[in-house]
Amino acid sequence: MGYDLQKLAIGESGYGDRVEDTLPPCPECSSEFTYEMGALMVCPECAHEWAPAEAVAEEDGVIKDAVGNILADGDTVTVIKTLKVKGSPTGIKSGTKVRNIRLVQGIGDHDIDCKVDGIGPMQLKSSVVKKV
């Protein structure tokens, strides 16, 4: 008796009725076993919660900084958190300005391609920078 839990929902009669709409997979772990809880979508495997509107905004390809400002190619940003860098004894200190950024679809969440003075070329996460 194998039932597909994604396609079953409890109807008024208490028996499983087929759901016509399929729910989107989890944006964090790509699990297909997501469910709605109020206005949020929830993943039972990684416990990630998100609003369906956030998923639509992320799909648009808009990259925002830590404060919510929209970033564009050529912008100047400031690092808001001290970052450790492999092979560098100092790392990148908070407040370091990075000029002429380029937005890319990098590895993981690293979506900014840039050149940091004293360090060299690297990729940064948009969550650790603020637009100047």
N, CA, C and O atoms as a GROMACS GRO file, in nm:
protein
  528
    1MET      N    1   0.084  -0.119   0.000
    1MET     CA    2   0.000   0.000   0.000
    1MET      C    3   0.087   0.124   0.000
    1MET      O    4   0.095   0.193   0.102
    2GLY      N    5   0.151   0.154  -0.108
    2GLY     CA    6   0.235   0.272  -0.115
    2GLY      C    7   0.157   0.391  -0.166
    2GLY      O    8   0.114   0.392  -0.281
    3TYR      N    9   0.138   0.491  -0.082
    3TYR     CA   10   0.069   0.613  -0.122
    3TYR      C   11   0.171   0.722  -0.143
    3TYR      O   12   0.272   0.729  -0.073
    4ASP      N   13   0.145   0.807  -0.240
    4ASP     CA   14   0.230   0.922  -0.265
    4ASP      C   15   0.182   1.034  -0.174
    4ASP      O   16   0.078   1.095  -0.201
    5LEU      N   17   0.256   1.062  -0.067
    5LEU     CA   18   0.212   1.160   0.032
    5LEU      C   19   0.202   1.300  -0.025
    5LEU      O   20   0.125   1.382   0.025
    6GLN      N   21   0.279   1.330  -0.129
    6GLN     CA   22   0.277   1.463  -0.188
    6GLN      C   23   0.143   1.489  -0.256
    6GLN      O   24   0.098   1.604  -0.261
    7LYS      N   25   0.079   1.385  -0.309
    7LYS     CA   26  -0.043   1.403  -0.386
    7LYS      C   27  -0.170   1.380  -0.305
    7LYS      O   28  -0.280   1.395  -0.358
    8LEU      N   29  -0.157   1.344  -0.179
    8LEU     CA   30  -0.274   1.320  -0.096
    8LEU      C   31  -0.298   1.434   0.000
    8LEU      O   32  -0.203   1.494   0.052
    9ALA      N   33  -0.423   1.465   0.024
    9ALA     CA   34  -0.460   1.565   0.124
    9ALA      C   35  -0.589   1.516   0.188
    9ALA      O   36  -0.666   1.444   0.126
   10ILE      N   37  -0.612   1.554   0.310
   10ILE     CA   38  -0.732   1.510   0.379
   10ILE      C   39  -0.846   1.603   0.341
   10ILE      O   40  -0.838   1.724   0.364
   11GLY      N   41  -0.951   1.547   0.285
   11GLY     CA   42  -1.067   1.625   0.243
   11GLY      C   43  -1.167   1.637   0.356
   11GLY      O   44  -1.137   1.602   0.470
   12GLU      N   45  -1.288   1.687   0.324
   12GLU     CA   46  -1.392   1.704   0.425
   12GLU      C   47  -1.439   1.570   0.479
   12GLU      O   48  -1.479   1.559   0.595
   13SER      N   49  -1.435   1.468   0.395
   13SER     CA   50  -1.482   1.337   0.438
   13SER      C   51  -1.382   1.265   0.528
   13SER      O   52  -1.416   1.166   0.591
   14GLY      N   53  -1.257   1.316   0.534
   14GLY     CA   54  -1.156   1.251   0.614
   14GLY      C   55  -1.073   1.152   0.535
   14GLY      O   56  -0.974   1.100   0.584
   15TYR      N   57  -1.114   1.127   0.411
   15TYR     CA   58  -1.039   1.036   0.325
   15TYR      C   59  -0.945   1.115   0.236
   15TYR      O   60  -0.966   1.235   0.214
   16GLY      N   61  -0.844   1.050   0.186
   16GLY     CA   62  -0.747   1.119   0.102
   16GLY      C   63  -0.805   1.157  -0.033
   16GLY      O   64  -0.857   1.071  -0.105
   17ASP      N   65  -0.798   1.283  -0.068
   17ASP     CA   66  -0.839   1.333  -0.200
   17ASP      C   67  -0.714   1.380  -0.273
   17ASP      O   68  -0.619   1.425  -0.211
   18ARG      N   69  -0.715   1.369  -0.403
   18ARG     CA   70  -0.599   1.412  -0.480
   18ARG      C   71  -0.593   1.565  -0.485
   18ARG      O   72  -0.695   1.631  -0.502
   19VAL      N   73  -0.475   1.619  -0.470
   19VAL     CA   74  -0.453   1.762  -0.479
   19VAL      C   75  -0.414   1.793  -0.621
   19VAL      O   76  -0.323   1.730  -0.676
   20GLU      N   77  -0.481   1.888  -0.682
   20GLU     CA   78  -0.451   1.922  -0.822
   20GLU      C   79  -0.321   2.001  -0.834
   20GLU      O   80  -0.246   1.982  -0.929
   21ASP      N   81  -0.294   2.088  -0.738
   21ASP     CA   82  -0.173   2.170  -0.744
   21ASP      C   83  -0.058   2.096  -0.677
   21ASP      O   84  -0.075   2.036  -0.571
   22THR      N   85   0.059   2.101  -0.739
   22THR     CA   86   0.177   2.044  -0.675
   22THR      C   87   0.252   2.157  -0.607
   22THR      O   88   0.259   2.268  -0.659
   23LEU      N   89   0.307   2.128  -0.493
   23LEU     CA   90   0.380   2.229  -0.416
   23LEU      C   91   0.523   2.237  -0.466
   23LEU      O   92   0.578   2.138  -0.512
   24PRO      N   93   0.583   2.356  -0.459
   24PRO     CA   94   0.721   2.371  -0.507
   24PRO      C   95   0.820   2.299  -0.414
   24PRO      O   96   0.793   2.284  -0.295
   25PRO      N   97   0.933   2.253  -0.468
   25PRO     CA   98   1.033   2.189  -0.383
   25PRO      C   99   1.102   2.291  -0.294
   25PRO      O  100   1.095   2.412  -0.318
   26CYS      N  101   1.169   2.244  -0.191
   26CYS     CA  102   1.241   2.330  -0.098
   26CYS      C  103   1.357   2.398  -0.170
   26CYS      O  104   1.434   2.330  -0.238
   27PRO      N  105   1.373   2.531  -0.157
   27PRO     CA  106   1.485   2.599  -0.223
   27PRO      C  107   1.620   2.570  -0.158
   27PRO      O  108   1.723   2.592  -0.221
   28GLU      N  109   1.621   2.520  -0.034
   28GLU     CA  110   1.747   2.491   0.034
   28GLU      C  111   1.800   2.352   0.000
   28GLU      O  112   1.916   2.337  -0.039
   29CYS      N  113   1.715   2.250   0.016
   29CYS     CA  114   1.762   2.112   0.000
   29CYS      C  115   1.697   2.039  -0.118
   29CYS      O  116   1.730   1.923  -0.143
   30SER      N  117   1.607   2.104  -0.190
   30SER     CA  118   1.537   2.049  -0.308
   30SER      C  119   1.448   1.930  -0.273
   30SER      O  120   1.418   1.848  -0.360
   31SER      N  121   1.405   1.920  -0.150
   31SER     CA  122   1.315   1.812  -0.110
   31SER      C  123   1.177   1.835  -0.170
   31SER      O  124   1.130   1.949  -0.178
   32GLU      N  125   1.113   1.729  -0.213
   32GLU     CA  126   0.980   1.741  -0.272
   32GLU      C  127   0.869   1.732  -0.168
   32GLU      O  128   0.753   1.752  -0.202
   33PHE      N  129   0.902   1.702  -0.043
   33PHE     CA  130   0.803   1.683   0.062
   33PHE      C  131   0.777   1.811   0.139
   33PHE      O  132   0.795   1.814   0.261
   34THR      N  133   0.734   1.916   0.071
   34THR     CA  134   0.704   2.043   0.137
   34THR      C  135   0.554   2.049   0.167
   34THR      O  136   0.474   1.977   0.107
   35TYR      N  137   0.518   2.136   0.262
   35TYR     CA  138   0.378   2.154   0.294
   35TYR      C  139   0.354   2.299   0.334
   35TYR      O  140   0.447   2.373   0.366
   36GLU      N  141   0.226   2.338   0.331
   36GLU     CA  142   0.189   2.474   0.367
   36GLU      C  143   0.154   2.480   0.515
   36GLU      O  144   0.089   2.389   0.569
   37MET      N  145   0.198   2.589   0.581
   37MET     CA  146   0.162   2.611   0.721
   37MET      C  147   0.127   2.760   0.732
   37MET      O  148   0.215   2.844   0.748
   38GLY      N  149  -0.001   2.789   0.722
   38GLY     CA  150  -0.043   2.928   0.720
   38GLY      C  151  -0.001   2.992   0.589
   38GLY      O  152  -0.033   2.942   0.481
   39ALA      N  153   0.072   3.103   0.598
   39ALA     CA  154   0.119   3.172   0.478
   39ALA      C  155   0.258   3.125   0.435
   39ALA      O  156   0.310   3.173   0.335
   40LEU      N  157   0.318   3.033   0.510
   40LEU     CA  158   0.454   2.988   0.481
   40LEU      C  159   0.454   2.848   0.421
   40LEU      O  160   0.362   2.770   0.439
   41MET      N  161   0.562   2.820   0.348
   41MET     CA  162   0.590   2.684   0.302
   41MET      C  163   0.697   2.629   0.396
   41MET      O  164   0.786   2.703   0.438
   42VAL      N  165   0.689   2.500   0.429
   42VAL     CA  166   0.781   2.439   0.525
   42VAL      C  167   0.837   2.310   0.466
   42VAL      O  168   0.765   2.233   0.401
   43CYS      N  169   0.966   2.288   0.488
   43CYS     CA  170   1.031   2.164   0.448
   43CYS      C  171   1.054   2.080   0.573
   43CYS      O  172   1.124   2.126   0.664
   44PRO      N  173   0.999   1.960   0.581
   44PRO     CA  174   1.018   1.878   0.700
   44PRO      C  175   1.158   1.817   0.711
   44PRO      O  176   1.197   1.773   0.819
   45GLU      N  177   1.232   1.813   0.601
   45GLU     CA  178   1.364   1.749   0.604
   45GLU      C  179   1.473   1.842   0.657
   45GLU      O  180   1.559   1.799   0.734
   46CYS      N  181   1.470   1.971   0.616
   46CYS     CA  182   1.575   2.062   0.662
   46CYS      C  183   1.520   2.174   0.752
   46CYS      O  184   1.597   2.258   0.799
   47ALA      N  185   1.389   2.176   0.776
   47ALA     CA  186   1.321   2.274   0.862
   47ALA      C  187   1.329   2.416   0.807
   47ALA      O  188   1.319   2.512   0.883
   48HIS      N  189   1.347   2.430   0.676
   48HIS     CA  190   1.351   2.563   0.614
   48HIS      C  191   1.208   2.612   0.594
   48HIS      O  192   1.122   2.538   0.547
   49GLU      N  193   1.183   2.739   0.629
   49GLU     CA  194   1.052   2.801   0.610
   49GLU      C  195   1.069   2.920   0.516
   49GLU      O  196   1.165   2.996   0.530
   50TRP      N  197   0.977   2.937   0.422
   50TRP     CA  198   0.984   3.049   0.330
   50TRP      C  199   0.844   3.086   0.285
   50TRP      O  200   0.752   3.005   0.287
   51ALA      N  201   0.831   3.212   0.243
   51ALA     CA  202   0.706   3.259   0.186
   51ALA      C  203   0.709   3.232   0.036
   51ALA      O  204   0.812   3.253  -0.027
   52PRO      N  205   0.600   3.187  -0.022
   52PRO     CA  206   0.599   3.160  -0.166
   52PRO      C  207   0.637   3.283  -0.248
   52PRO      O  208   0.692   3.269  -0.357
   53ALA      N  209   0.608   3.403  -0.199
   53ALA     CA  210   0.645   3.525  -0.271
   53ALA      C  211   0.797   3.541  -0.276
   53ALA      O  212   0.849   3.594  -0.374
   54GLU      N  213   0.868   3.497  -0.171
   54GLU     CA  214   1.014   3.504  -0.171
   54GLU      C  215   1.072   3.417  -0.281
   54GLU      O  216   1.169   3.456  -0.347
   55ALA      N  217   1.015   3.301  -0.301
   55ALA     CA  218   1.065   3.210  -0.404
   55ALA      C  219   1.049   3.271  -0.542
   55ALA      O  220   1.135   3.254  -0.628
   56VAL      N  221   0.938   3.343  -0.564
   56VAL     CA  222   0.918   3.409  -0.692
   56VAL      C  223   1.020   3.520  -0.710
   56VAL      O  224   1.073   3.537  -0.820
   57ALA      N  225   1.050   3.597  -0.605
   57ALA     CA  226   1.148   3.705  -0.614
   57ALA      C  227   1.286   3.650  -0.642
   57ALA      O  228   1.362   3.710  -0.718
   58GLU      N  229   1.321   3.535  -0.582
   58GLU     CA  230   1.452   3.476  -0.605
   58GLU      C  231   1.465   3.426  -0.748
   58GLU      O  232   1.574   3.429  -0.805
   59GLU      N  233   1.355   3.379  -0.806
   59GLU     CA  234   1.360   3.326  -0.941
   59GLU      C  235   1.378   3.437  -1.044
   59GLU      O  236   1.422   3.411  -1.155
   60ASP      N  237   1.343   3.561  -1.008
   60ASP     CA  238   1.356   3.672  -1.102
   60ASP      C  239   1.502   3.704  -1.131
   60ASP      O  240   1.530   3.775  -1.227
   61GLY      N  241   1.594   3.655  -1.050
   61GLY     CA  242   1.736   3.682  -1.072
   61GLY      C  243   1.781   3.813  -1.010
   61GLY      O  244   1.890   3.861  -1.041
   62VAL      N  245   1.701   3.872  -0.923
   62VAL     CA  246   1.738   3.996  -0.857
   62VAL      C  247   1.825   3.961  -0.737
   62VAL      O  248   1.788   3.879  -0.654
   63ILE      N  249   1.942   4.023  -0.730
   63ILE     CA  250   2.034   3.998  -0.619
   63ILE      C  251   2.032   4.120  -0.528
   63ILE      O  252   2.053   4.232  -0.573
   64LYS      N  253   2.005   4.096  -0.399
   64LYS     CA  254   1.996   4.205  -0.302
   64LYS      C  255   2.108   4.192  -0.200
   64LYS      O  256   2.156   4.082  -0.173
   65ASP      N  257   2.148   4.308  -0.143
   65ASP     CA  258   2.252   4.306  -0.040
   65ASP      C  259   2.189   4.271   0.095
   65ASP      O  260   2.071   4.236   0.102
   66ALA      N  261   2.268   4.281   0.202
   66ALA     CA  262   2.223   4.242   0.335
   66ALA      C  263   2.108   4.328   0.387
   66ALA      O  264   2.030   4.283   0.472
   67VAL      N  265   2.095   4.450   0.336
   67VAL     CA  266   1.991   4.540   0.383
   67VAL      C  267   1.868   4.539   0.293
   67VAL      O  268   1.765   4.595   0.329
   68GLY      N  269   1.878   4.477   0.176
   68GLY     CA  270   1.765   4.469   0.084
   68GLY      C  271   1.776   4.556  -0.038
   68GLY      O  272   1.684   4.560  -0.120
   69ASN      N  273   1.888   4.628  -0.055
   69ASN     CA  274   1.907   4.710  -0.175
   69ASN      C  275   1.940   4.620  -0.294
   69ASN      O  276   2.012   4.521  -0.280
   70ILE      N  277   1.887   4.655  -0.410
   70ILE     CA  278   1.913   4.576  -0.531
   70ILE      C  279   2.052   4.611  -0.584
   70ILE      O  280   2.085   4.728  -0.600
   71LEU      N  281   2.131   4.507  -0.610
   71LEU     CA  282   2.267   4.526  -0.661
   71LEU      C  283   2.269   4.515  -0.813
   71LEU      O  284   2.187   4.446  -0.873
   72ALA      N  285   2.366   4.584  -0.874
   72ALA     CA  286   2.384   4.580  -1.020
   72ALA      C  287   2.533   4.572  -1.050
   72ALA      O  288   2.616   4.602  -0.964
   73ASP      N  289   2.565   4.530  -1.172
   73ASP     CA  290   2.706   4.525  -1.214
   73ASP      C  291   2.768   4.664  -1.204
   73ASP      O  292   2.705   4.764  -1.242
   74GLY      N  293   2.890   4.672  -1.154
   74GLY     CA  294   2.962   4.798  -1.145
   74GLY      C  295   2.940   4.874  -1.016
   74GLY      O  296   3.002   4.979  -0.996
   75ASP      N  297   2.855   4.826  -0.928
   75ASP     CA  298   2.829   4.893  -0.800
   75ASP      C  299   2.950   4.884  -0.708
   75ASP      O  300   3.038   4.799  -0.726
   76THR      N  301   2.954   4.974  -0.610
   76THR     CA  302   3.054   4.970  -0.504
   76THR      C  303   2.982   4.926  -0.377
   76THR      O  304   2.878   4.980  -0.342
   77VAL      N  305   3.040   4.828  -0.308
   77VAL     CA  306   2.979   4.775  -0.186
   77VAL      C  307   3.081   4.778  -0.073
   77VAL      O  308   3.201   4.789  -0.096
   78THR      N  309   3.030   4.768   0.049
   78THR     CA  310   3.113   4.762   0.168
   78THR      C  311   3.088   4.629   0.238
   78THR      O  312   2.973   4.587   0.250
   79VAL      N  313   3.193   4.563   0.282
   79VAL     CA  314   3.180   4.437   0.356
   79VAL      C  315   3.133   4.472   0.496
   79VAL      O  316   3.194   4.557   0.562
   80ILE      N  317   3.026   4.408   0.544
   80ILE     CA  318   2.970   4.442   0.675
   80ILE      C  319   3.012   4.347   0.785
   80ILE      O  320   2.976   4.365   0.901
   81LYS      N  321   3.089   4.245   0.750
   81LYS     CA  322   3.128   4.143   0.846
   81LYS      C  323   3.272   4.102   0.816
   81LYS      O  324   3.307   4.083   0.699
   82THR      N  325   3.354   4.088   0.918
   82THR     CA  326   3.492   4.044   0.897
   82THR      C  327   3.491   3.900   0.846
   82THR      O  328   3.428   3.812   0.905
   83LEU      N  329   3.562   3.877   0.735
   83LEU     CA  330   3.562   3.746   0.670
   83LEU      C  331   3.700   3.684   0.675
   83LEU      O  332   3.800   3.752   0.651
   84LYS      N  333   3.707   3.555   0.706
   84LYS     CA  334   3.833   3.482   0.700
   84LYS      C  335   3.855   3.437   0.556
   84LYS      O  336   3.760   3.398   0.487
   85VAL      N  337   3.980   3.444   0.511
   85VAL     CA  338   4.014   3.403   0.375
   85VAL      C  339   4.126   3.301   0.384
   85VAL      O  340   4.227   3.325   0.450
   86LYS      N  341   4.108   3.188   0.318
   86LYS     CA  342   4.212   3.085   0.318
   86LYS      C  343   4.338   3.141   0.253
   86LYS      O  344   4.331   3.204   0.148
   87GLY      N  345   4.452   3.117   0.316
   87GLY     CA  346   4.580   3.160   0.260
   87GLY      C  347   4.616   3.304   0.291
   87GLY      O  348   4.723   3.350   0.251
   88SER      N  349   4.529   3.375   0.361
   88SER     CA  350   4.557   3.514   0.396
   88SER      C  351   4.558   3.526   0.548
   88SER      O  352   4.463   3.483   0.614
   89PRO      N  353   4.663   3.584   0.606
   89PRO     CA  354   4.667   3.596   0.752
   89PRO      C  355   4.568   3.699   0.807
   89PRO      O  356   4.529   3.689   0.924
   90THR      N  357   4.528   3.796   0.727
   90THR     CA  358   4.441   3.902   0.777
   90THR      C  359   4.294   3.883   0.741
   90THR      O  360   4.208   3.913   0.823
   91GLY      N  361   4.263   3.835   0.624
   91GLY     CA  362   4.125   3.824   0.580
   91GLY      C  363   4.073   3.958   0.533
   91GLY      O  364   4.150   4.050   0.506
   92ILE      N  365   3.942   3.969   0.521
   92ILE     CA  366   3.878   4.093   0.479
   92ILE      C  367   3.808   4.153   0.600
   92ILE      O  368   3.719   4.091   0.658
   93LYS      N  369   3.849   4.274   0.638
   93LYS     CA  370   3.793   4.338   0.757
   93LYS      C  371   3.661   4.405   0.725
   93LYS      O  372   3.635   4.445   0.611
   94SER      N  373   3.579   4.417   0.826
   94SER     CA  374   3.452   4.486   0.813
   94SER      C  375   3.477   4.632   0.773
   94SER      O  376   3.566   4.696   0.828
   95GLY      N  377   3.400   4.683   0.679
   95GLY     CA  378   3.417   4.820   0.631
   95GLY      C  379   3.502   4.831   0.506
   95GLY      O  380   3.516   4.941   0.452
   96THR      N  381   3.558   4.721   0.458
   96THR     CA  382   3.639   4.724   0.336
   96THR      C  383   3.550   4.752   0.216
   96THR      O  384   3.448   4.687   0.197
   97LYS      N  385   3.589   4.852   0.134
   97LYS     CA  386   3.513   4.884   0.014
   97LYS      C  387   3.559   4.798  -0.101
   97LYS      O  388   3.679   4.776  -0.120
   98VAL      N  389   3.463   4.749  -0.176
   98VAL     CA  390   3.491   4.669  -0.295
   98VAL      C  391   3.425   4.741  -0.412
   98VAL      O  392   3.303   4.761  -0.412
   99ARG      N  393   3.504   4.780  -0.510
   99ARG     CA  394   3.454   4.857  -0.624
   99ARG      C  395   3.434   4.768  -0.746
   99ARG      O  396   3.500   4.665  -0.761
  100ASN      N  397   3.342   4.811  -0.831
  100ASN     CA  398   3.320   4.749  -0.961
  100ASN      C  399   3.290   4.599  -0.950
  100ASN      O  400   3.362   4.515  -1.004
  101ILE      N  401   3.182   4.566  -0.878
  101ILE     CA  402   3.144   4.426  -0.863
  101ILE      C  403   3.077   4.374  -0.990
  101ILE      O  404   3.028   4.452  -1.072
  102ARG      N  405   3.077   4.244  -1.005
  102ARG     CA  406   3.009   4.179  -1.117
  102ARG      C  407   2.921   4.069  -1.059
  102ARG      O  408   2.968   3.986  -0.981
  103LEU      N  409   2.793   4.068  -1.096
  103LEU     CA  410   2.699   3.970  -1.045
  103LEU      C  411   2.702   3.845  -1.132
  103LEU      O  412   2.690   3.852  -1.254
  104VAL      N  413   2.719   3.730  -1.067
  104VAL     CA  414   2.728   3.601  -1.137
  104VAL      C  415   2.648   3.496  -1.061
  104VAL      O  416   2.609   3.518  -0.946
  105GLN      N  417   2.623   3.385  -1.125
  105GLN     CA  418   2.565   3.270  -1.057
  105GLN      C  419   2.681   3.180  -1.017
  105GLN      O  420   2.719   3.090  -1.092
  106GLY      N  421   2.738   3.206  -0.901
  106GLY     CA  422   2.857   3.135  -0.856
  106GLY      C  423   2.825   3.006  -0.786
  106GLY      O  424   2.713   2.955  -0.792
  107ILE      N  425   2.925   2.953  -0.720
  107ILE     CA  426   2.912   2.829  -0.645
  107ILE      C  427   2.837   2.858  -0.516
  107ILE      O  428   2.876   2.946  -0.440
  108GLY      N  429   2.731   2.785  -0.491
  108GLY     CA  430   2.652   2.806  -0.369
  108GLY      C  431   2.586   2.942  -0.370
  108GLY      O  432   2.520   2.980  -0.467
  109ASP      N  433   2.604   3.017  -0.262
  109ASP     CA  434   2.544   3.150  -0.250
  109ASP      C  435   2.639   3.260  -0.293
  109ASP      O  436   2.604   3.378  -0.280
  110HIS      N  437   2.755   3.229  -0.342
  110HIS     CA  438   2.853   3.329  -0.382
  110HIS      C  439   2.812   3.387  -0.516
  110HIS      O  440   2.837   3.328  -0.621
  111ASP      N  441   2.747   3.505  -0.512
  111ASP     CA  442   2.692   3.562  -0.634
  111ASP      C  443   2.755   3.694  -0.674
  111ASP      O  444   2.705   3.761  -0.765
  112ILE      N  445   2.864   3.734  -0.609
  112ILE     CA  446   2.936   3.856  -0.645
  112ILE      C  447   3.080   3.820  -0.681
  112ILE      O  448   3.151   3.758  -0.601
  113ASP      N  449   3.121   3.858  -0.800
  113ASP     CA  450   3.258   3.837  -0.845
  113ASP      C  451   3.327   3.973  -0.835
  113ASP      O  452   3.277   4.071  -0.889
  114CYS      N  453   3.442   3.980  -0.766
  114CYS     CA  454   3.506   4.110  -0.744
  114CYS      C  455   3.655   4.093  -0.723
  114CYS      O  456   3.708   3.982  -0.718
  115LYS      N  457   3.722   4.208  -0.710
  115LYS     CA  458   3.864   4.210  -0.679
  115LYS      C  459   3.881   4.295  -0.554
  115LYS      O  460   3.849   4.414  -0.553
  116VAL      N  461   3.932   4.233  -0.447
  116VAL     CA  462   3.950   4.301  -0.319
  116VAL      C  463   4.094   4.348  -0.310
  116VAL      O  464   4.187   4.270  -0.333
  117ASP      N  465   4.114   4.476  -0.276
  117ASP     CA  466   4.249   4.530  -0.263
  117ASP      C  467   4.327   4.455  -0.156
  117ASP      O  468   4.277   4.436  -0.045
  118GLY      N  469   4.448   4.413  -0.189
  118GLY     CA  470   4.534   4.342  -0.095
  118GLY      C  471   4.510   4.193  -0.089
  118GLY      O  472   4.593   4.119  -0.035
  119ILE      N  473   4.399   4.146  -0.144
  119ILE     CA  474   4.366   4.003  -0.142
  119ILE      C  475   4.369   3.947  -0.284
  119ILE      O  476   4.435   3.846  -0.309
  120GLY      N  477   4.299   4.011  -0.376
  120GLY     CA  478   4.292   3.964  -0.514
  120GLY      C  479   4.150   3.930  -0.554
  120GLY      O  480   4.055   3.965  -0.484
  121PRO      N  481   4.134   3.862  -0.668
  121PRO     CA  482   4.000   3.827  -0.715
  121PRO      C  483   3.936   3.719  -0.629
  121PRO      O  484   4.002   3.624  -0.586
  122MET      N  485   3.806   3.734  -0.604
  122MET     CA  486   3.732   3.634  -0.525
  122MET      C  487   3.584   3.652  -0.545
  122MET      O  488   3.539   3.747  -0.608
  123GLN      N  489   3.508   3.559  -0.490
  123GLN     CA  490   3.362   3.565  -0.493
  123GLN      C  491   3.311   3.588  -0.351
  123GLN      O  492   3.361   3.529  -0.256
  124LEU      N  493   3.210   3.674  -0.340
  124LEU     CA  494   3.149   3.704  -0.210
  124LEU      C  495   3.001   3.672  -0.213
  124LEU      O  496   2.940   3.664  -0.320
  125LYS      N  497   2.944   3.655  -0.096
  125LYS     CA  498   2.800   3.638  -0.084
  125LYS      C  499   2.736   3.776  -0.073
  125LYS      O  500   2.792   3.866  -0.010
  126SER      N  501   2.620   3.792  -0.133
  126SER     CA  502   2.551   3.921  -0.125
  126SER      C  503   2.500   3.948   0.017
  126SER      O  504   2.469   4.063   0.050
  127SER      N  505   2.492   3.846   0.101
  127SER     CA  506   2.443   3.865   0.238
  127SER      C  507   2.547   3.928   0.330
  127SER      O  508   2.513   3.962   0.444
  128VAL      N  509   2.672   3.944   0.286
  128VAL     CA  510   2.776   4.003   0.371
  128VAL      C  511   2.823   4.138   0.319
  128VAL      O  512   2.925   4.190   0.364
  129VAL      N  513   2.749   4.197   0.224
  129VAL     CA  514   2.787   4.328   0.171
  129VAL      C  515   2.670   4.424   0.179
  129VAL      O  516   2.554   4.384   0.188
  130LYS      N  517   2.703   4.554   0.177
  130LYS     CA  518   2.602   4.660   0.177
  130LYS      C  519   2.638   4.758   0.067
  130LYS      O  520   2.754   4.797   0.054
  131LYS      N  521   2.539   4.798  -0.012
  131LYS     CA  522   2.562   4.892  -0.122
  131LYS      C  523   2.597   5.030  -0.066
  131LYS      O  524   2.537   5.076   0.030
  132VAL      N  525   2.697   5.094  -0.129
  132VAL     CA  526   2.741   5.226  -0.084
  132VAL      C  527   2.663   5.333  -0.157
  132VAL      O  528   2.684   5.452  -0.134
   0.00000   0.00000   0.00000
